[in-house]
């Protein structure tokens, strides 16, 4: 007699959890779609040479180039962050170390997501550059040089995907009081990557926007797939503030537990 009321009492909670999970899945898919549409729109405007965008790109490039020439010490700092701290090689190495740590922890599912997101994002960015073939800014007095094509910015895209991976993987093992700081460092780093590339005159403003949009689309799409994967495995629902796999804080990240 007591089991039935208890089961009935649990049903609304389970339905609420299912509804929230569905909203999160839809939200991830929506973010991926919006980011992809934004990238597509930028691509069309870049390819068509839309005058307002060209004027914005050129104006930002000239203004920041003058500032860089007037402040060589500041320029050296920007070059250090762009070429060392936020260099794609550095960020990809950090993600590779993280992925190996996940393998060591036997978090196979999360390790696969990390590797696929990083590698898939990198290949997508290279393919986009080859297709668009946009030339980099040609300034009268450049303060830095970079090889290859310009759109989208590989630094900006790698910054978006790498810091998203680090954030979404490590949140479960970060103490709650430090999580806002963790979010802030990730956000400022992504913005900083883009700013340094424009300030050094090796990318147009629209290149950076394109890199951010394409990187966000990749992360949102793979994150949506990961959430669906967890649902198929019978794992509990997650909140963004808890990271992609809250079980990472335990001894067995791959353990299947009851939905909550």
C-alpha positions, 0 to 999 in steps of 0.5 A: 500500500505504501509503495504506490504513493511513493512511486506516484510521488516520484513520477513528477520529479522524473517528468520534470527531470526529463523535461529539463533534459529535453530543454538542455538538448534542444538548447545545445542544438539551438546554439549549434544552429545559431552559431552555424548560421552566424558563421554561414552569414559571415562567410557569405558577407566575406565572400561577397565583399560586403562594403560595411564589413570591409570598412569595419575590418579595415578600420579596426586593423588600421586603428589597432596597427597604429596603437601597436606601433606607438606602444612596442612594449604592449605589442611584445606582450600581445605577441607573447600571449598570442604565440606562446600562451594562447598558441593553438599548439599550446592549447591543443597540447593542454587538451591532449594532456587532459584527454590522456588524464581522462583515459587514465581515469577510465572516463572513456566516454568523456575522453572520446568527446574531448578528442573528437571535439578538438580534432574535429574542430581543427580539421573543420577550421583548416577546411574552411580556410582552404575553401574561402582562401581569404588573404590576411591584412596587408598593413604598411607597417606590420608588427607581426606576420602569419602564414596561410589564409585568414578566414576563419581565425584558427587561433580564435576557433582553437581558443573557443573549442579548447577552453570549452573542452577544459571548462566542461570537462573539469568543472566537476572536479573544481570546488563550487566557490572557484567555478565562477573564476574558472568560467571568467578565465575561460571567457577572458582567454577566448576574448583575449585570443581574438583581440591579440590576433586583430591587434597584431594585424594578422587577422581581420575582425570578421576572421575572429568572429568567424572562428568563434562562431564555428568553434561554438558550433562544433562544441555545441553540436558535440555537446548535444551528442554527448548529452544524448549519449548519456541518455542512451546509457541510462545516466542521470541528467546534467546541469551546465554548471556541473560540467558534461560528466559530474561522475568524474568527481567519483572513483568510477566516472563510467558508472551507470546510476539512476536518473535524478 
